[in-house]
C-alpha cells in the first residue's frame, strides 16, 4: 500500500512539473511573439529593440525550462512569427535574433569567452552577408538610397555597425542573465 501511495505521489509531482513547464513555455512563447509583433502596433518602439527583447525571452526560457525547453520556445516563436509579422521577419528571427542567444548559451560552457565571441561574430556576420545576398540590400535596408559604388560602401558600414550591435548585445545579454538568475529565477523556483 505504501509503495502504491508513493508511486501515486510521484505521478502527481510529475504531472504538476509537466503542467508548470507547459505553462511557462506558453507564457514565454507568447511574450517573445508579442515582442516580435510590437513594432507593427507601436512604430516608435523600433524593431531592433523589440528583437533584443524577444531574444532575451529565450535566455529566460533556458534558465526556467532548460536547453530543450528553450529550443522549443525558439521554434514555436518562429512558427508564430510566420503567421504575423510575416515570413521575412520570421526568417530573421530564425537565423538571427532567436539563434544568437541559443548559440551563446550552447557554446559558452564548452569554449573560452574569446573563442565564443569570435565564433558568434563570424557566424552572425556570415548570416547577415548571406541575407543581404539572398534578399538584396535594398529590401533589408529600406530607408537607404541605393546606387552605384555607394551601395558597397553602405553594406560595409552596415556590417561594421552590426559588429558594434553584437558587442552591445553581449553586454545586455550578460546583464539580463545576471539579473534574471539572481532576482527573478529564485522567485520562480520558490513559487514552484
Secondary structure, DSSP 8 states (H G I E B T S, - for coil): -HHHHHHHHHHHHHHHHHHHHHHHHHHHHHHHHHHHHHHHH-GGG-HHHHHHHHHHHHHHHHHHHHHHHHHHHHHHHHHHHHHTT-HHHHHHIIIIIHHHHHHHHHHTTTS-HHHHHHHHHHHHHHHHHHHHHHH-HHHHSTTS---TTHHHHHHHHHHHHHHHHHHHHHHHHHHHHHHIIIIIHHHHHHH-
